[in-house]
Amino acid sequence: MDRAIGLIELTSIAKGYEVADALLKTATVEIVFNRTICPGKFMVMVAGETAAVSASIAAGLDIGGETVVDDLIIPNIHPDVFPAISGTRVIETTDALGIIETFSVASIIEAADAAVKTADVQLMEIHLAMAIGGKGYATMTGDVAAVTSAVAAGADYIRNKGLLVNKVVIPQPREEILRDKI
C-alpha cells in the first residue's frame, strides 16, 4: 500500500479547523495532527494513500487561501519521522550531531525525511514550532560523513523553498549539550 502524509500550516486557527474538516471530507485520509502551534498558527496533518492525500491537500489549499504558510505531501514517508516528531525515539549514544533549522513546520518535516533517506543517520528529534516562534528543527546522529551528507541533503531541499534558517554538523558534541535529548 502506498502511504503518504500531507500537511497544511496556516496563520489562522479558525481557518485551520475549516481546512481540517475539508481534508477529511474530500478523500479517505486520517488525521495525524490537528492543533495549534506557535505563534498562533494551526497545522493539520493527514495520512493515507498518495492519491487521497494529494486530493485532500489540494482541497485544503483552496480553502486555506492566503492563510496558508506552507504545505507538504510526502509519499513513502521514512518510518523514523513519526517517532522523532512524537519524541518516542530512544537514542542510546550520539556520534556526530546534525541540526537543520527551518522557518516552518512543513519544511522541517520535509528536510528530516530527505536527510534520513539520504544517509545512514538516526533521527533524534523533530521539534515542531512550540516555544520557538513557529520554526522547526531536527536533530540527527551518525558518523560524521553520514551526518554531513544527510544535513546537506535536507538543507538543500529546504533552501530551494527559501525556508532554511541554518544547518550545523558537530563532529564530537559534548555530552552535556544533549543531556535531556538522549
C-alpha positions in Angstrom: 0.0 0.0 0.0 1.3 3.4 -1.0 1.3 5.5 2.3 1.8 9.3 2.2 1.4 12.2 4.6 0.2 15.7 3.8 0.3 18.8 5.9 -1.0 22.3 5.7 0.3 25.0 8.1 -1.9 28.1 8.4 -1.8 31.6 10.1 -5.5 31.3 11.1 -6.7 28.9 13.8 -10.4 29.2 12.7 -9.4 28.5 9.0 -7.3 25.6 10.3 -10.4 23.8 11.6 -12.3 24.5 8.3 -9.3 23.1 6.3 -9.1 20.0 8.6 -12.8 19.3 8.0 -12.4 19.7 4.2 -9.4 17.3 4.2 -11.4 14.6 5.9 -14.5 15.2 3.6 -12.5 15.2 0.4 -10.9 11.7 0.5 -10.3 8.8 2.7 -7.5 10.1 5.0 -6.8 10.0 8.7 -5.8 12.9 10.9 -2.3 12.6 12.4 -2.2 16.1 13.9 -4.8 18.8 14.1 -3.6 21.5 16.5 -2.5 25.0 17.2 1.2 25.8 17.1 3.3 28.9 18.0 3.0 31.7 17.2 -0.8 31.5 16.9 -0.7 29.2 13.9 -2.5 26.0 13.1 -1.4 22.7 11.5 -3.2 19.8 10.2 -1.5 16.6 9.0 -3.2 13.7 7.3 -2.1 10.2 6.2 -3.4 7.8 3.6 -2.8 6.6 0.1 -0.9 9.1 -2.0 -3.8 9.9 -4.3 -6.2 10.5 -1.4 -3.7 12.7 0.5 -3.0 14.7 -2.7 -6.7 15.3 -3.3 -7.3 16.3 0.3 -4.3 18.7 0.4 -5.4 20.3 -2.9 -8.9 21.0 -1.4 -7.4 22.3 1.8 -5.1 24.7 0.0 -8.0 26.1 -2.0 -9.9 26.7 1.3 -6.9 27.9 3.2 -6.1 30.6 0.6 -3.9 33.4 1.8 -3.8 31.9 5.3 -1.5 29.0 4.2 2.1 29.4 5.4 3.5 26.1 4.0 2.3 22.7 2.9 3.7 19.3 2.0 2.9 16.0 0.5 5.5 13.2 1.1 4.8 9.8 -0.4 6.5 6.9 1.3 7.5 8.8 4.4 10.5 7.4 6.2 9.5 5.3 9.2 11.8 7.2 11.6 10.0 10.5 11.0 7.0 9.9 13.3 8.9 8.7 16.4 11.2 11.7 16.0 8.2 14.0 15.9 6.4 12.4 18.8 9.6 12.2 21.0 9.4 8.5 21.4 12.7 7.8 19.6 15.3 6.4 22.0 18.9 7.0 21.0 21.5 5.4 23.3 24.7 7.0 22.0 25.5 10.1 19.9 28.2 10.2 17.4 28.3 13.4 15.2 25.3 15.7 15.7 23.5 17.3 12.8 20.9 20.0 13.1 18.7 21.6 10.5 16.5 24.6 11.4 13.7 26.0 9.3 11.1 28.7 9.3 8.1 26.4 9.1 6.7 23.1 10.4 6.2 21.6 7.0 9.7 22.4 5.8 11.4 20.7 8.8 9.4 17.5 8.2 10.4 17.6 4.5 14.1 18.3 5.5 14.2 15.5 8.0 12.6 13.0 5.6 15.1 14.0 2.9 18.0 13.7 5.3 17.2 10.3 6.7 16.5 8.9 3.2 20.0 10.2 2.0 22.4 8.7 4.5 22.6 6.2 7.4 21.6 8.5 10.2 19.3 8.2 13.2 16.7 11.0 13.6 16.8 12.1 17.3 14.0 14.7 17.3 11.9 16.8 15.1 10.7 19.8 17.1 7.6 21.5 15.7 7.1 25.2 16.4 6.2 25.1 20.1 8.1 27.7 22.1 10.4 28.5 19.2 8.4 31.2 17.3 6.9 28.9 14.8 10.2 27.5 13.5 11.1 23.8 13.4 14.4 21.9 13.9 15.6 18.4 13.5 18.5 16.6 15.2 20.2 13.5 13.9 23.2 11.4 14.7 25.6 9.0 12.9 29.2 9.0 11.7 30.5 12.4 10.6 30.3 11.6 6.8 26.7 10.3 7.0 25.5 13.3 9.1 27.3 15.8 6.9 25.6 14.2 3.8 22.2 14.0 5.4 22.3 17.6 6.7 23.4 18.8 3.3 20.5 17.0 1.6 17.9 18.2 4.0 19.2 21.8 3.9 19.4 21.9 0.1 15.8 20.7 -0.2 14.6 23.5 2.1 17.0 26.1 0.8 15.2 25.8 -2.6 12.0 26.8 -0.8 13.6 29.8 0.9 12.8 28.4 4.4 16.2 27.4 5.7 17.4 29.2 8.8 20.6 27.3 9.5 22.4 23.9 9.5 25.2 22.6 11.7 27.3 19.5 12.0 29.2 18.9 15.2 31.7 16.1 14.9 32.1 15.2 18.5 29.4 17.0 20.6 29.9 17.3 24.3 27.5 15.0 26.2 26.2 17.9 28.3 24.5 19.7 25.3 22.4 16.6 24.7 21.8 15.5 28.3 18.0 15.8 28.1 17.8 14.8 24.4 19.2 11.2 24.5 
